[in-house]
Amino acid sequence: MHAAGKSCRHGIGGQISATTNQNMLSNMDNTQELQGLAQARQRVQEYQQVLQGVAAWLTLGVSETLLPAPKDEIRQALRLAARATFTGGLTDPTALDTLRAAYLSLANFVTYEEANAATRLQAAFDRGDRTYISSRLAAQAMERAQCIEQEAGALAREFDAYVKNSESDGMLSEIDTLLSALNRKFMSVSND
């Protein structure tokens, strides 16, 4: 009997411990999620500062060496920030539009060599140098500008699909919460 009682107490203690551990893991997940969102916001803010500084040169391309982080990291940060707009993490009603524009602008960051060619082309336009404008290098820079437009279009579709999925996930979560609440309400009524 003593062994059974000891086992029973250990079992209860184990359940309490498991519940406590689950709560601690949940809190750690929340903390990590908040830290990830804070880092994403910081990355987005740094990127937006770069965008402000190079806005006049974006059309033909700007060197990706000016970015505060690799494109993929910035893309992820923008996605996290976009998801936060649906969960109340950002309060600015225009935040999603701003994030979308920043996401599309990733296409404008090109290799150092491509950015130099774009700068030379822009300088030729500015001084009216028709010889350079009709050169092979200028044609390559213009081709790259067209590629930037195409990539921006692809990024727009990618961002919009991501946002649509995030909205759907949010709605499904709300529906699940409502159904759970209704289920609990009906269960308590049927038990009475």
Buried (B, 14 or more C-beta within 10 A) or exposed (E): EEEEEEEEEEEEEEEEEEEEEEEEEEEEEEEEBEEEBEBBBEBBEBBBEBBEEBEEBBEBBBBBEBBBEEEEBBBBBBBBBBBBBBEEBBEEEEBBEBBBBBBBBBBBBBEEEBBBBBBBBBEBEEEEBEEBBEBEEBEBBBEBBEBBEEBBEEBBEBBEEBBEEBEEEBEEEEEEEEEEEEEEEEEEEEEE
